[in-house]
Amino acid sequence: MKKAIYILILSVISLSVIGFKNYSNKEVEASKVESSYINDYEDLIIKCGNTNEKIVALTFDDGPDEVFTPQILDILKKYNIKATFYVIGEKVQYNKKIIKREYEEGHEIGNHTYTHINVSKNSYNKIKKEIKDTQSAVKSVTGTYPKTFRPPYRAISKDMCEIIKSNNMNIVLWSYVDARDWSSPGVSSIIKTIENGVQNGCIILLHDYNKIRNPKSQTIEALDKIIPDLLEKGYKFVTISELIEHLEKNTNNENNIK
């Protein structure tokens, strides 16, 4: 009996190790693909801002959400800071007032596809339609097209890069900090991940949508702690377009020095 239990335990451990290795291999492969495209489209893809300046960009994916997004906007207004919202196109038509409020309060709105597709698993025409339809949905409310695009799942494909390039947009990823707030890891975990990982020029990934429908999401609770803490440490919050402007300014300064 003891021998059987021992063998069972060993089997479980072996399967866990194999599963971990497979997961790790997938992450490594994804990283290699991303690195390859970043080299090919380095002027297109933004992963970080100017590391010589104490600036950070708060970004929120998967909205607008009729419950959580207004609460996030309230917190941003409370501290007088601007952020960037990467919106799902099909949600825009049902939340036009929220999109309009984001725009009127000085926040930036980015494209996050129309139905949250994985671009690495879809055709050129499908990706083009998803991006185009979201551009149109946002413009119908704000009067302007989004300038930046964030691919769901951080997935990257050559087709996507070519489509974004043809639209004179930038692909925006994130740097150093992914609090995985969508998984509801706990308010303290979100705060700790961000405050331990933040660096100059950091693009912080958060979400204004959560499947757990509490009156207030963990992300919202964490923001009321994170924002004043980072302000106290001297960080300035910028939109993604402002972050890109700082990058270009820094590059121009370096070229002038040479």
KASULUR-V260248 format. One line per field, one symbol per residue. phi: phi as a letter, one per 20 degrees, with the letter a starting at -180 (. if undefined). psi: psi as a letter, one per 40 degrees, with the letter a starting at -180 (. if undefined). A space follows every 10 residues. Layout:
phi->???
psi->???
This chain:
phi->.fffffffff ffffffffff ffffffffff ffffffffff cffdeddaef fedecccecc dnefdfeefg fffffffgdl cdccdeeegf effecfffff fgffeneedd ecmecmeeff dcfgfffgff ffffgfffff dencefeccd fgmmfcbfgg ffffffeldd eddbcmccfl ffelfogfff fffffedfbg mfdeeccdcb ffeegbffff ffgfdfgfff ffenfdecff ffffffffff ffffffff
psi->dddddddddd dddddddddd dddddddddd dddddddddd fdedhheiah eeigiihhih ieaihddddd ddddddddef iiihhhihde eddefddddd ddddeeiihi hfidefihde eiiddddddd dddddddddd ddeiiieihh hiefihiddd ddddddefii hhbihdhhef ddegeidddd ddddddehih ehhhhiifhh dhgidhiddd dddedddddd ddeeihhiid dddddddddd ddddddd.
